[in-house]
Amino acid sequence: MKRRTAEPYKIKSVEPVAMLSYEERKQSLQQAGYNTFLIDSKDVYIDLLTDSGTTAMSDAQWGALMTGDEAYAGSKSWRKLEEAVRDVYGFQYVLPTHQGRGAENILSQLKIKKGDVVPGNMYFTTTRAHQELNGATFVDIIIDEAHDPTIEHPFKGNVDLIKLQKVIDEVGAENIPYVCLAVTVNLAGGQPVSMQNMKLVYDLCKIHDIDVMLDATRCVENAYFIKEREAGYANRSIAAILKEMMSYADGCTMSGKKDCLVNIGGFLAMNDEELYIRSRELVVVYEGMPSYGGMAGRDMEAMAIGIRESIDDHYIEHRIGQVRHLGEQLIDAGIPVVKPIGGHAVFLDARAFLPHLRQEEFPAQALAAALYLDSGVRSMERGIVSAGRNKTTGQHNTPNLELVRLTIPRRVYTNNHMDVVVDSIVDLYKKRASICGLKMDYEPPTLRFFNARFSPLSENGELMSETNRTS
Ligand SMILES: *Cc1c(COP(=O)(O)O)cnc(C)c1O
């Protein structure tokens, strides 16, 4: 018998969750325009919308809040954060930002000139938005396997080096301000990049004098996959693997709201002193003094501790294990999900789940709405709505992946919560034929998924048949 493991923490404080009736959920969903982003959290039972900023902090972090140094300049808390980043990630220069996109803004403004091309292993919404706002075009250089949710590949986030070489040949290294390498790849399903691939990308970029900037948001999760799957790493610590990963990059943007185990914060880190000095100027313009960058002293205290807690081998093993606990039960029940199960989320394949819907009927949006209606579990769309429209043609971008993301907050839910989610999805799969598509009633011009509103395309205005509705 395989011995079971449990959460490597015990609960010191609890937060009751809402348990609404079907009728109440239905009303809440209608009010939210069938967009799970617009549902009030007071109406949500298990919130798998995002792992961003939803972390439960440790008692050490809560305790440290009280010791935060709120000095405007030269805060002790900033020094602790700077030291933690240097120690754990190994970059020389660090600048705090209010969250990850603050770092993306500064990096994009400084490195990109109009007409540039930024190659990356699949886009991320805010990252690409900042690149485009500064006049660059994003080019996807991820391996083809990443676009097929059924293919098993241990490192589905890898860069296709032939694609990268081709971009360099076509546009010229001087028009590539940097390669943006995400570890792990959020939109591919939390899929990791191998150490070998990181090294090869770095070597190729150095030949052409191109910088590699990591989107390090989930780098600890990536490190765990390397330990588990890549030859030669099984006996190395997560801390050591992480350090090696960072050595194949010139810097990183970081959203502290994920792997740094805090609710707010971020940073920009690099080894190039000149870039650091220029970045510091922009931090003052957009974020705040370079010794707080939009964070309170107490937030920096908490992040400094979170960064160190995140590389605990037991923590990260349970973290990835819990995501897998959800994903593998769904696979066993025959539910179409992206394989292999990634680091922070399980992704339902909405095309395969709802094959009767065309992509223009927003199958993933409809499935996320139906899941909420069925059980109060909140997920989010990652498909045609998130992909937005083509800049030049104005048409919908039509990504191959039409997914519903079930994102697991760190240290918040137990494996029992995961089991409840499994039961709801399995039930929903049985009644999937009765789920209808949606039409978009309101479409914001940028990052439309946050605020778009929808309504069901059925004749009676119902999202799904109510013959076997839940309580
Ligand atoms: C969350 C996230 C960001 C942006 O960070 P924020 O802290 O939300 O601004 C960038 N890249 C990836 C991969 C992310 O998941």
The ligand as an SDF file (V2000), in Angstrom:
LIG
                    3D

 15 15  0  0  0  0  0  0  0  0999 V2000
    0.4600   36.6370  -12.1850 C   0  0  0  0  0  0  0  0  0  0  0  0
    1.4050   36.5830  -13.2900 C   0  0  0  0  0  0  0  0  0  0  0  0
    2.0250   37.7420  -13.7740 C   0  0  0  0  0  0  0  0  0  0  0  0
    1.6600   39.1380  -13.3150 C   0  0  0  0  0  0  0  0  0  0  0  0
    1.8500   39.3260  -11.9660 O   0  0  0  0  0  0  0  0  0  0  0  0
    0.8920   40.2380  -11.0470 P   0  0  0  0  0  0  0  0  0  0  0  0
    1.5020   40.1230   -9.7000 O   0  0  0  0  0  0  0  0  0  0  0  0
   -0.4780   39.6590  -11.1200 O   0  0  0  0  0  0  0  0  0  0  0  0
    0.9360   41.6160  -11.5830 O   0  0  0  0  0  0  0  0  0  0  0  0
    2.9740   37.5710  -14.7650 C   0  0  0  0  0  0  0  0  0  0  0  0
    3.2820   36.3650  -15.2630 N   0  0  0  0  0  0  0  0  0  0  0  0
    2.6860   35.2390  -14.8370 C   0  0  0  0  0  0  0  0  0  0  0  0
    3.0690   33.9320  -15.4270 C   0  0  0  0  0  0  0  0  0  0  0  0
    1.7240   35.3080  -13.8480 C   0  0  0  0  0  0  0  0  0  0  0  0
    1.1160   34.1940  -13.4490 O   0  0  0  0  0  0  0  0  0  0  0  0
  1  2  1  0
  2  3  1  0
  2 14  2  0
  3  4  1  0
  3 10  2  0
  4  5  1  0
  5  6  1  0
  6  7  2  0
  6  8  1  0
  6  9  1  0
 10 11  1  0
 11 12  2  0
 12 13  1  0
 12 14  1  0
 14 15  1  0
M  END
$$$$
